Amino acid sequence: VVGESTVKVTFSEPIDFESADAKDAFEFDDGDYYVKEVEPLSNNTVANVKLYSTLEEGDLKVKVDNILEDYAGFNVKPATLTISVVKDEEEPEVVGFKDASRSEVTLIFNEDIVLDDDVTEKDFYHTNSSNTIAEDYDDDESGNQLGAVVEGNELTLYFDKENQLPEGTAYIYIDGESLYDLWGNENSNTIR
């Protein structure tokens, strides 16, 4: 359980989530919770299953049906598991990074995160507040792709040529309340 209404399911290999209605592949507490959305992550080896209702603390029965297939056309082996729902009250924190270059870096958090709806490029910068992430990193000129992309517990930050990361050590700043975990816990100011 990674959020107040989200359960993370990990598969042994990539799943073709288009092979069936992915929402029908999951059942929680014998149908007491309804699946709202299935979000594939990590090259389709993980799915965040979002529910319409907030989960209650205690045991949760999770049933995975075999209607989903891998890319070779083999069905998922059905399984029923009982997991514990324990409310998380800790804020998300950066625990590492990867794929650092002058134009981008991926920060790794201790849990899945979501960007706040009001986040802007000024909420993420390096060295000083004038070195912000790209306002629109995908070059389509529509101004619609902020240079901060979340996938699960990873946040990739993109920097324009004018604001590239320096050679060697750099410190990344994340303004407080610019992101939160799936339990609604906001981050405080972070330097990494």
C-alpha positions as CSV (number, residue, x, y, z in Angstrom):
1,V,0.0,0.0,0.0
2,V,1.7,3.2,-1.1
3,G,-1.1,5.7,-0.6
4,E,-4.4,6.4,1.1
5,S,-6.2,4.9,-2.0
6,T,-3.3,3.4,-4.0
7,V,-1.8,-0.1,-4.0
8,K,1.4,-0.9,-5.9
9,V,1.5,-4.3,-7.7
10,T,4.8,-5.6,-9.0
11,F,5.0,-8.2,-11.8
12,S,7.9,-10.5,-12.7
13,E,8.0,-9.1,-16.3
14,P,6.5,-6.3,-18.4
15,I,2.7,-6.6,-18.8
16,D,0.7,-5.5,-21.8
17,F,-1.9,-3.4,-20.0
18,E,-3.7,-2.8,-23.3
19,S,-4.4,-6.6,-23.6
20,A,-7.5,-6.3,-21.4
21,D,-9.3,-3.8,-19.2
22,A,-6.7,-3.6,-16.5
23,K,-9.2,-2.3,-13.9
24,D,-11.0,-5.7,-14.2
25,A,-7.8,-7.6,-13.2
26,F,-7.8,-6.4,-9.6
27,E,-10.3,-7.0,-6.8
28,F,-10.0,-5.6,-3.2
29,D,-11.7,-7.0,-0.2
30,D,-14.1,-9.1,-2.3
31,G,-15.3,-6.1,-4.2
32,D,-15.7,-3.7,-1.3
33,Y,-13.3,-1.2,-3.1
34,Y,-13.7,-0.2,-6.7
35,V,-10.7,0.3,-9.0
36,K,-10.6,3.9,-10.5
37,E,-7.4,3.6,-12.6
38,V,-4.4,1.5,-13.2
39,E,-1.2,3.4,-13.8
40,P,1.6,1.4,-15.4
41,L,5.2,2.2,-14.2
42,S,8.7,1.0,-14.6
43,N,8.4,-0.2,-18.1
44,N,5.1,-1.9,-17.3
45,T,6.5,-4.2,-14.6
46,V,4.7,-2.2,-11.9
47,A,1.2,-0.9,-11.6
48,N,-0.2,1.7,-9.2
49,V,-3.8,0.6,-8.8
50,K,-5.9,3.6,-7.7
51,L,-9.1,3.1,-5.9
52,Y,-12.2,5.3,-5.6
53,S,-12.2,5.1,-1.7
54,T,-9.7,5.7,1.0
55,L,-8.4,2.5,2.4
56,E,-9.1,1.7,6.1
57,E,-6.2,0.6,8.3
58,G,-5.9,-3.1,8.8
59,D,-5.7,-6.1,6.5
60,L,-6.6,-5.8,2.8
61,K,-7.3,-8.8,0.6
62,V,-5.9,-8.2,-2.9
63,K,-6.9,-10.5,-5.8
64,V,-5.1,-10.4,-9.1
65,D,-7.0,-12.1,-12.0
66,N,-5.4,-13.7,-15.0
67,I,-6.9,-11.6,-17.7
68,L,-3.8,-9.5,-18.2
69,E,-1.0,-10.8,-20.5
70,D,2.7,-10.3,-21.0
71,Y,4.0,-9.2,-24.4
72,A,4.4,-12.9,-25.4
73,G,0.7,-13.4,-24.9
74,F,0.9,-15.4,-21.7
75,N,-1.6,-14.7,-19.0
76,V,-0.6,-13.5,-15.5
77,K,-0.7,-16.2,-12.9
78,P,-3.7,-15.4,-10.6
79,A,-2.9,-14.6,-7.0
80,T,-4.7,-13.6,-3.8
81,L,-2.7,-11.8,-1.1
82,T,-3.4,-10.2,2.2
83,I,-1.5,-7.0,2.9
84,S,-1.5,-4.5,5.7
85,V,-2.8,-0.9,5.4
86,V,-0.7,1.3,7.7
87,K,-1.2,5.1,7.4
88,D,2.1,6.9,6.5
89,E,2.6,10.2,8.3
90,E,6.2,10.9,7.2
91,E,7.0,13.4,4.5
92,P,8.7,12.1,1.3
93,E,12.5,12.5,1.3
94,V,15.2,12.2,-1.3
95,V,17.3,9.1,-0.7
96,G,19.5,9.2,-3.8
97,F,20.0,10.2,-7.5
98,K,20.8,8.6,-10.8
99,D,21.4,9.5,-14.5
100,A,23.0,12.9,-13.7
101,S,24.2,15.0,-16.6
102,R,24.5,18.7,-17.1
103,S,21.0,18.9,-18.5
104,E,19.1,16.5,-16.2
105,V,19.1,14.5,-13.0
106,T,16.8,11.9,-11.6
107,L,16.1,12.2,-7.8
108,I,15.0,9.0,-6.0
109,F,12.6,9.4,-3.1
110,N,11.8,6.9,-0.3
111,E,8.2,6.6,-1.6
112,D,6.0,7.4,-4.6
113,I,5.4,11.1,-5.1
114,V,3.1,13.5,-7.0
115,L,3.7,17.1,-8.0
116,D,1.5,19.7,-6.4
117,D,-1.0,21.2,-8.9
118,D,0.5,24.7,-8.4
119,V,4.1,23.8,-8.9
120,T,6.2,26.0,-11.3
121,E,9.8,25.8,-12.6
122,K,10.8,28.2,-9.7
123,D,10.1,25.4,-7.2
124,F,13.2,23.4,-8.4
125,Y,16.6,24.8,-8.9
126,H,20.3,24.2,-8.4
127,T,23.1,26.4,-6.9
128,N,20.9,29.5,-6.6
129,S,17.3,30.4,-7.3
130,S,18.0,31.7,-10.8
131,N,19.1,28.3,-12.0
132,T,15.6,26.8,-12.3
133,I,14.4,23.8,-14.2
134,A,13.1,24.2,-17.8
135,E,9.7,25.9,-18.1
136,D,9.0,23.7,-21.2
137,Y,11.6,21.0,-21.8
138,D,10.0,19.1,-24.7
139,D,10.6,21.7,-27.4
140,D,7.0,21.6,-28.8
141,E,6.6,25.3,-28.2
142,S,3.3,24.9,-26.5
143,G,4.7,25.6,-23.0
144,N,3.0,22.5,-21.6
145,Q,5.7,20.3,-20.3
146,L,7.3,21.5,-17.1
147,G,10.9,20.2,-16.6
148,A,9.9,18.0,-13.7
149,V,8.5,14.5,-14.5
150,V,7.4,12.0,-11.9
151,E,7.3,8.2,-12.3
152,G,6.6,6.4,-9.1
153,N,9.3,7.4,-6.6
154,E,11.5,9.1,-9.2
155,L,11.6,12.8,-10.1
156,T,13.5,13.7,-13.2
157,L,14.5,17.4,-13.5
158,Y,15.4,18.9,-16.8
159,F,17.5,22.1,-17.1
160,D,17.8,24.4,-20.2
161,K,21.2,25.2,-21.7
162,E,21.3,28.5,-19.8
163,N,20.8,26.8,-16.5
164,Q,22.7,23.6,-16.9
165,L,24.1,21.8,-13.8
166,P,27.8,22.6,-13.1
167,E,30.5,20.1,-13.6
168,G,31.3,18.2,-10.3
169,T,29.1,18.6,-7.3
170,A,25.8,20.4,-7.4
171,Y,23.0,20.9,-4.9
172,I,19.4,20.6,-6.0
173,Y,16.8,22.6,-4.1
174,I,13.1,21.6,-3.9
175,D,10.8,24.2,-2.4
176,G,8.5,23.0,0.4
177,E,5.0,21.9,-0.5
178,S,5.9,21.4,-4.2
179,L,5.3,17.7,-4.0
180,Y,3.7,15.2,-1.7
181,D,3.4,11.4,-1.2
182,L,0.3,9.4,-2.0
183,W,-0.8,9.8,1.6
184,G,-1.0,13.6,1.2
185,N,2.2,14.3,3.2
186,E,3.9,17.4,1.7
187,N,7.7,17.8,1.5
188,S,9.5,20.5,3.4
189,N,12.4,22.4,1.7
190,T,14.9,19.8,0.4
191,I,18.5,20.2,-0.6
192,R,20.2,17.2,-2.2
